[in-house]
Amino acid sequence: MASFVARRLANAAGLLLVISAISFWLTRLLPGDPARAILGITATRAQVAAERRHLGLDVPVAAAYLRWLGGAIRGRLGASWFNGEPVAQAIASKLPVTLSLAIGATVVAGLAGVAVGLLAAVRRGVADRLLNAVLTVAFAIPGFVLSLALVVAFAIRLRWFPATGYVSPSASPMLWLQSITLPVLALAVGPAAIVAQQIRAAAGDVLGRDYVRTLRSRGLPRWRLYGRHVLRNTAPAALTALSIQFIGLLGGAIVVETVFALPGLGSFAAQASTQGDIPEIQGLVIVLVCVVVAVNLLVDLCYAWLNPRVRAA
């Protein structure tokens, strides 16, 4: 197991290095002159040249990347070109908001998707077709439409949850839970439908196998049959679907954060992209890649635990 983890960590480190280099090079290809954008159109050529030297834009891309990489290894991602705030500090203040939404939506999507998918696999016939139709509609609803519908129904009319805003869990765990409930539900509906479809297909295949029919004919209780045999064999499909959906939720959270006015990475990414703040863009890319790599590593470890043969691959 230790060698398996070591191989995955080595692969993750190589992936981070390659992606950071590519993203750093691509940010240098963005149109416009950041120095001119910072100083304004009234700045002289001498002032713009001095600002370019201050920003490190006068050195070759390779040298600038190595300098940035040395700081990133020590946890320093540079400072914003427009407000001077350290990028690592800015991302650290906003990352918990986005992770709260993504993790919460993944948990809700996993629980709901597994339950609905198993029900659809067991209840073949009219119930299965009805559930399939509901899942298709749920997947097709745009995130911003569902967000607005939830706000109107549960925030404006019923007044159960706040319409906008975010409360830190350290300030009030209950208010924090209330502030993320509607955004999490808005994010979870689509992924839950996808997970349910995957579980429905995987569970239907498992239920049709000979050993399952044998266990059922011997009178094995349903909760043991589904919990110990069916769920364990459908777990890889669920893990694959959930890991992919979690990565997608990191991007999908931008729209939901905008609707609910949450101070997450969505607004941070939009502002950095609009201003052309390359240190913030580069820092955001590498942090999100680290999150994705960590999720994939966790999924690989779960695969190895469920199926020991994976460790030798």
TACOR-V767934 format. One record per run of one state. SS is the DSSP state (~ for helix, > for strand, _ for the rest). FROM is the first residue (numbers start at 1). TO is the last residue. If there is no record, write none. Layout:
<<SS:FROM:TO> <SS:FROM:TO>>
This chain:
<<_:1:1> <~:2:27> <_:28:33> <~:34:39> <_:40:44> <~:45:55> <_:56:60> <~:61:73> <_:74:78> <>:79:79> <_:80:85> <>:86:86> <~:87:122> <_:123:125> <~:126:140> <_:141:142> <~:143:157> <_:158:172> <~:173:207> <_:208:209> <~:210:217> <_:218:221> <~:222:259> <_:260:264> <~:265:275> <_:276:277> <~:278:306> <_:307:307> <~:308:312> <_:313:313>>
